[in-house]
């Protein structure tokens, strides 16, 4: 669409929301658990011997570096997807965007007064 038209379907919103939920929740949790278990296995009080030494000195450092790269890439993806969602919201509503949500005057303040 080279004429400047922007098309955003409900399906696009659905996929963006689901992607954000995965990036902010289960996927990050799994990466943290992998890191925790891997670090635990580098402790000689937990695991000791030739295989443990090889894991601690070579296997885990390489795996940790890869996990750090994956984590950084996923954080960048999360920021980009969040930006896309913000741009879609702004383009579709014509309202200014703060963070992820459009700003609608004093709507929130008006709804919460007296609570």
C-alpha positions in Angstrom: 0.0 0.0 0.0 2.2 2.8 -1.2 -0.5 5.4 -1.0 0.1 5.8 2.8 -2.9 3.7 3.7 -2.5 1.6 6.8 -4.4 -1.7 7.2 -4.8 -3.3 10.6 -7.1 -6.2 11.2 -8.4 -7.6 14.4 -6.2 -10.6 13.7 -3.1 -8.3 13.7 -4.1 -7.0 17.1 -4.7 -10.5 18.4 -1.2 -11.7 17.2 0.5 -8.7 18.6 -1.2 -9.1 22.0 -0.3 -12.8 22.1 3.3 -12.2 21.1 3.6 -9.5 23.8 2.1 -11.9 26.4 4.6 -14.6 25.5 7.6 -12.3 25.5 6.6 -10.8 28.9 5.6 -14.0 30.5 6.3 -17.7 29.9 9.2 -17.3 27.5 11.1 -15.0 29.9 10.3 -17.3 32.8 11.6 -20.3 30.9 14.9 -18.5 30.1 15.3 -17.5 33.7 14.8 -21.1 34.8 17.3 -22.4 32.3 19.9 -19.9 33.6 19.1 -20.8 37.2 19.5 -24.6 36.7 22.6 -24.1 34.5 24.3 -21.9 37.2 23.4 -24.5 39.9 25.2 -27.2 37.9 28.4 -25.1 37.9 28.6 -25.3 41.7 31.1 -28.0 42.8 29.0 -28.5 45.9 26.1 -29.6 43.6 28.0 -31.5 40.9 31.7 -32.4 40.8 33.8 -34.6 38.5 35.3 -34.6 35.0 31.9 -34.1 33.3 31.0 -31.3 35.8 34.3 -29.6 35.2 33.8 -29.7 31.4 30.2 -28.4 31.8 31.4 -25.6 34.1 34.4 -24.5 32.1 33.1 -24.9 28.5 29.5 -26.0 28.0 27.7 -23.6 30.4 29.7 -20.4 29.5 28.9 -20.9 25.8 25.2 -21.7 26.6 25.0 -18.7 29.0 26.4 -16.4 26.3 23.8 -17.7 23.8 21.0 -17.3 26.3 22.1 -13.7 27.0 22.0 -13.0 23.2 18.6 -14.6 22.9 17.3 -12.6 25.9 18.6 -9.3 24.4 17.1 -10.1 21.0 13.7 -10.9 22.6 13.8 -7.7 24.6 14.4 -5.8 21.4 11.6 -7.6 19.7 9.3 -6.8 22.6 10.2 -3.1 22.3 9.6 -3.2 18.5 6.3 -5.0 18.8 5.2 -2.5 21.5 6.1 0.3 19.2 4.1 -1.3 16.4 1.1 -1.6 18.7 1.4 2.0 19.8 1.6 3.2 16.2 -1.4 1.1 15.2 -3.4 2.4 18.1 -2.4 6.0 17.3 -3.1 5.6 13.6 -6.4 3.9 14.2 -7.8 6.3 16.8 -6.3 9.6 15.9 -5.6 10.1 19.7 -2.2 10.8 21.2 -0.6 7.7 22.6 1.1 7.4 26.0 2.9 4.1 26.4 0.5 1.5 25.0 -2.8 3.2 25.6 -4.5 6.2 23.9 -5.1 9.3 26.0 -8.7 10.3 26.2 -8.8 13.7 28.1 -9.6 13.3 31.8 -11.6 10.1 31.2 -9.6 8.0 33.7 -9.7 10.8 36.3 -13.4 11.4 35.8 -14.1 7.7 36.2 -12.1 7.3 39.3 -13.1 10.4 41.2 -15.1 9.7 44.4 -13.7 6.1 44.6 
